[in-house]
Amino acid sequence: MSDNRHPILDENALTSEQQTVFDAIAGGKRGLVQGPLRVWLQSPKLADRAQALGAFCRYDTRLPPRVSELAILVTGAFWASGFEWAVHAPIALQHGLAANIVEDIRCGKTPTFTADDEAAVYSFADELHRTHQVSDATYAAVVAHYGVEGAVELVGILGYYTLISMTINAFSVPLPDGEPDPF
């Protein structure tokens, strides 16, 4: 992919609309504006709406961060999205997802889970990405752990991080400094 696809965001030359969104992102829970968020700022209205959805999907769903990050990693691996993986794999480990699970997902292997909720979220995410459907048994397993609201929020996480991954891949967003390509 061409490096010239990645638009450069000059923080000293933002429009007022870009500056408002930039400040909202930087002043929120993320604390910084990086990767695909910088690309989205080329369209401040998209950036504003997408970053708000992303803040909810990352920080405010009923899913614990351990399984939310699991869903994000399944999505990042499905899309072979290096930037997303480089950012979220350490977060997943920090929130208690086992290193062997993280590595299996990165390598395209089906992990062995000891936690039922992790197995349910993995199956849901994997099935939805691969087959574009979720079986009744897989759906029921997620609902048993997190309710219908949690299943809806899980789909939101998967959809949002698909948008993130597509942005990273379409605009050749570079990996964070010093990070090797995980894929």
C-alpha positions in Angstrom: 0.0 0.0 0.0 1.1 3.5 -0.7 2.2 5.7 2.2 0.8 8.7 0.5 -2.8 7.6 1.3 -2.3 8.5 4.9 -3.5 12.1 5.1 -1.3 14.3 7.3 -3.2 16.3 10.0 -1.5 19.5 10.7 -2.6 20.4 14.2 -1.5 24.0 13.7 -3.8 24.4 10.7 -7.1 22.9 11.8 -10.3 24.5 10.8 -12.5 25.6 13.7 -14.7 22.5 13.1 -11.7 20.2 13.2 -10.3 21.9 16.3 -13.6 21.4 18.2 -13.6 17.7 17.4 -9.9 17.4 18.0 -10.3 19.0 21.5 -13.2 16.7 22.3 -11.2 13.6 21.5 -8.0 14.8 23.2 -10.0 16.0 26.3 -12.0 12.7 26.6 -11.0 9.3 28.0 -8.7 8.6 25.1 -6.5 11.5 26.0 -4.9 11.7 22.5 -5.8 11.9 18.9 -4.0 9.1 17.0 -4.4 6.7 14.1 -7.7 6.5 12.3 -9.1 9.4 14.4 -6.6 11.7 12.6 -7.8 10.4 9.3 -11.5 11.0 10.2 -10.7 14.6 11.1 -10.4 15.2 7.3 -14.3 15.0 7.7 -15.0 16.7 11.0 -18.7 15.8 11.0 -17.8 12.1 10.5 -15.0 12.3 13.1 -17.4 13.9 15.7 -20.1 11.2 15.3 -17.7 8.3 15.0 -15.5 9.3 17.9 -18.6 9.6 20.2 -19.8 6.1 19.2 -16.2 4.8 19.7 -16.0 6.3 23.2 -19.2 4.5 24.1 -18.1 1.2 22.5 -14.7 1.3 24.2 -15.6 2.6 27.7 -19.3 2.5 28.4 -20.9 -0.8 27.3 -22.0 -3.4 29.8 -19.3 -5.8 28.6 -16.3 -5.9 30.9 -13.1 -4.5 29.3 -11.6 -8.0 29.1 -14.3 -9.3 26.7 -14.7 -6.0 25.0 -11.0 -6.0 24.1 -11.4 -9.6 23.0 -14.0 -8.6 20.5 -11.8 -5.8 19.3 -8.9 -8.2 18.8 -11.0 -10.6 16.8 -12.0 -7.7 14.6 -8.4 -6.4 14.3 -7.2 -9.9 13.3 -10.0 -10.5 10.9 -9.1 -7.2 9.1 -5.3 -7.7 9.6 -5.3 -4.2 11.0 -1.8 -3.7 12.4 -2.4 -0.3 14.1 -5.5 -1.5 15.8 -3.8 -4.7 17.0 -0.7 -2.8 18.3 -2.9 -0.5 20.3 -5.4 -3.0 21.7 -3.4 -6.2 22.3 -1.6 -4.6 25.3 -4.9 -3.2 26.6 -6.5 -6.7 26.4 -3.6 -8.2 28.4 -3.8 -5.4 30.9 -7.5 -6.2 31.5 -6.8 -9.8 32.1 -7.1 -11.6 28.7 -4.6 -14.4 28.7 -1.5 -14.0 26.5 -2.0 -17.4 24.8 -5.5 -16.3 23.7 -4.2 -13.0 22.3 -1.5 -14.9 20.4 -3.9 -17.5 19.1 -6.2 -14.8 17.7 -3.3 -13.0 16.1 -2.2 -16.2 14.4 -5.7 -17.1 13.2 -6.1 -20.0 15.6 -9.2 -20.7 17.7 -8.2 -20.2 21.3 -8.9 -22.5 24.1 -10.9 -20.6 26.8 -11.4 -21.3 30.4 -13.9 -18.5 30.9 -17.3 -19.1 29.4 -18.0 -15.5 28.7 -14.8 -15.2 26.7 -15.7 -18.3 24.7 -19.2 -16.9 24.0 -17.9 -13.4 22.9 -15.2 -15.0 20.7 -17.7 -17.3 19.0 -20.1 -14.5 18.4 -17.4 -12.2 17.0 -15.8 -14.9 14.9 -19.1 -16.2 13.4 -20.4 -12.7 12.6 -17.2 -11.7 10.8 -16.7 -15.0 9.0 -20.2 -16.0 8.1 -22.1 -12.7 8.5 -24.5 -14.5 10.8 -24.6 -15.8 14.4 -26.0 -19.2 15.3 -28.9 -19.5 17.8 -26.6 -21.3 20.3 -23.9 -18.6 20.0 -26.5 -15.8 20.4 -28.0 -17.5 23.4 -24.6 -17.9 25.1 -23.9 -14.1 24.8 -27.4 -13.2 26.0 -27.0 -15.6 29.0 -23.9 -13.6 30.1 -24.8 -10.0 29.1 -28.5 -9.9 28.1 -29.9 -8.7 24.8 -28.6 -5.2 25.6 -25.1 -6.7 25.8 -25.6 -8.6 22.5 -26.6 -5.3 20.9 -23.6 -3.5 22.4 -21.3 -6.3 21.2 -22.5 -5.9 17.7 -21.8 -2.1 18.1 -18.3 -2.9 19.2 -17.7 -5.2 16.3 -19.2 -2.7 13.8 -17.3 0.3 15.2 -13.9 -1.6 15.2 -14.6 -2.8 11.7 -14.9 0.9 10.7 -11.7 1.6 12.6 -10.0 -1.3 10.8 -11.3 -0.3 7.4 -10.0 3.2 7.9 -6.6 2.0 9.0 -6.3 -0.3 6.0 -7.8 2.0 3.4 -5.6 5.0 4.4 -2.5 3.0 5.2 -2.3 4.3 8.8 1.2 3.5 10.0 1.9 1.4 13.1 2.8 3.3 16.2 6.5 4.1 16.4 8.7 1.1 16.9 5.8 -1.5 16.6 6.4 -4.4 14.4 3.6 -5.5 12.0 1.7 -8.2 13.9 0.4 -9.7 10.7 
